[in-house]
Amino acid sequence: MKIIGLIGGISWVSTADYYKLINQGINDKLGDLNFSECLIYSFNYADIKKNNENNDWDSTFNMLLKGCQFLKQGGATAIVLCANTMHFIADRLEEAIELPVIHIATATAVEIQKQGLKNVGLLGTKFTMELDFFKNKLIEKGIEAIIPDNEDDKDFIHTTIFEELGRGLVTPETKKRYLEIANELIAKGAEGIILGCTEIPLVILPEDLDVPIFDTAILHSKAAVDFQLS
């Protein structure tokens, strides 16, 4: 089994999910008492959030590079960034650390392609929805991403990810609004919905919508398991 390194704390909620999903995935494949051989470097989310809000991605890069180097020294043969937004610097990190960074958008695009879909809604932080790092991986597979047009909707998603979901908080009002936004994307032609933040599965479940949902944390974890056993 190959050792993988997880960059976590972005947020701790999703990091706990990754750890559970990856270990369950290894056990599903190998059975008995086999689980993932992995390392975790967990950041203080407040430091990352402050950098990103100031558009100081260089500082975030340097922080994550330090974490990746720690994991590499510990024996990791690939890196898993346990958050969608951090993949803005994934290619840059991969080049600097000289290890594969298993890309969450690539894992998602492969699954969407398997289902034969061409137009999908993308929900996530404003970074994920508005920047090209996630959408370009979809385009490489012939998939178009549809994001909310309304700035208030994008602001709502962005804010609640950090202020509520990232803390493990879920309210009926927040869930209702997320579903309304998702259904608006479906009305615009989305054949599926990407939960492009690893906390959004707290409020959108497969049975909530009439189209397939793509839980990026689950798909990313599966890709990590496949790497470990390759």
N, C-alpha and C positions, 0 to 999 in steps of 0.2 A: 504494500500500500504506500502511495506517495503521501508525504506530509504536505498539508496546506496551511497557509497563514491567513487568519481572518483579521481585517482591520475593522474594529467595532467601536461602540460608544456613539454611533452616529445614526440612530440613537441606541441606547442599551436595550430598548424594547425589541427592536428588530434584530439586534445581535443575539439576544436570547432565542429568538425564533430560528435564526440561521443555525445556531449550535444544535438546537433540537432537530431541525429538518435534516441537516447533514448527517448527524449520528443515526437518525432513523433510517435515512437513505442507505447508509453503509450496512446497517443491520438487515434491512430488507433484502439486500443483495447477497450478503454473506451468512446471515443467520448466527445462531449460537450467541457468543458474547463478543462478537466483532462490532467495533464502533470506530468512528473516525479518529485518525491520528492527526491532530491539528494544534495549532498555536493561536492565541488571541492577543492582540494588542488593542486595548480599549481606551479611547480618548474621552476627555471631558467635552461633552457636546457644546457647552457654552463657548469654549474657545474657538471651535470650528464655526459656529453660527456667527460669532462676532466678525471673524475674518470674511466670511462670505457676504454678510450684509454690507461690509465696507468694500466689497469687490476686490478683496486682497487675496486672490487665489494663489499668489506666490507663497504667502505665509502658510496657507493650508497645504500647498504642495510640499513645502519643507517639513511640515509636521508629519504628514503621511509618509513621506520618504523616510524619515527617521523610524517610524513604526515598521515600515516594510524592511528596512535594513536590520532591525532587531529580529524580525521574523525569519529573514534569510539566514542570519547568523545562527538562529536556533534550528535550522534544518528545513525550513519551508521551501518547497519546490514550485509553488505558485501562490499568488495572492488573490484573496477574495475581499473586495470592498463591500461591506455590508450596508450599502445605501446607494440608491440610484444617483443622487446628485453628485456624489464624489467621483462618479465616472466621467465627469467633465475633465478631470485630469488623469484618467486611467491610462491613456496612451502615453502620456508624458512620464507617468510613474513606471510603466512597463519598460520604457527605453532606459530610464535612469537606473532601475534596480536590476535590470537584465534577468528578470524572471517573467513568466507569463502572468498577466493579470486577466483572470477569467471575467469576461465582460458581460454585464447583466443585460444590456440591450441586444447583444448578439444571441444570447440564450433565449431571449424573448422572441426575437425575430424568427429564429429557427422554428419555434413552436407555432407561431402565427402562420408561417409558410406551410407547415405540415397540415394545417387546417384549411389551407387554400383561400385565406382572406387577403384582401388587397387594401381595405380602408379600415383603420382602427382608431378609436378614441384614445387619447393619451392624457392621463391625469397624474399630476405630481407637483413638486415645487415649481415655482416660476422658472427656476434655472432649467429644470428638466423639460418643462413645456415650451419654453421660449428659445433656449439655446439649441444648437444643432447636434450635440454629441450623442444624444439618444436617437433622434430622428434620422440621422445619417446612417446608422446601423440598420434601421428599418428600410431606408431607401435602397441600400445595397441588396436587399432581398425583394425589391419591388413592392414595398409596402408604404402606403401614405398614412401619416399621422394627422388626426384631426384634434385640435385643441379648442378649449372654450374661446369664444370671441369676446365675451364680456369681461372687462378688466376686474369688475367686482367679484366675479366668479373665480378668476385666477387668484385674486388677493385672498379670498375666503379660503380656498384650498391651501395656499401657501401658509397663511397664518395659522390655520387649525392644525396643520401638520406639525408645526413647531410648538404651538402653545397647548395643544390638547393631545393629539395622537402620539406625538413623541414622548409624552409623559404617561402614555397608557390610558388616557381619559377618553371616554366615548359618551356622547349625549344623543338622545333621540333627535334633537333639532339638527345637530351636525350631520347625522346619518341621512336625514330627510333631504337636506340641501345637496349632499353629495349625489344622492340618487337622482334628484332633479337635474343636476348638471350632466350626469352620465346619460340620462334619457334624452336630453337636448342634443348631445353628440350623436346618439343613435338616430334621432330624427333627421340629423344632417347627413346621414349615410354611413355612420360607423357600424361595421359588421361585428365588432368586438370592442372590449374596453380594456386597455392596459392599466393596471394598478401600478403606476410608475413611481410610487414611493412605497417603501417597504412597510409603512404603517397604515396605508389605506385599506388593506384587508380587514382592519379592525371595524370599518364601517360599511364596506361593500362585500357582500358574500355572493357566491355563484347563483344562489336561488333568488337574489334580489333583482336580477336583470334578465331580459329575454334574449340576450346575446351572450356568447362566451366571454368570460373574463380571463385575463392573463395576469396571474399573481407573480410579479417579478421575483419576489423573494423565494418562492417555491421553485420557479424555473431556474433561477441562479444557483440555488442549493443543489438541484439535480445535476447541473453542469459541473459543479464542484465535486460531487460524488463520482460522476463519470470520469473526471480527471484523475481522482485519487485511485481509481480502479483500472485506469487505462494502462 
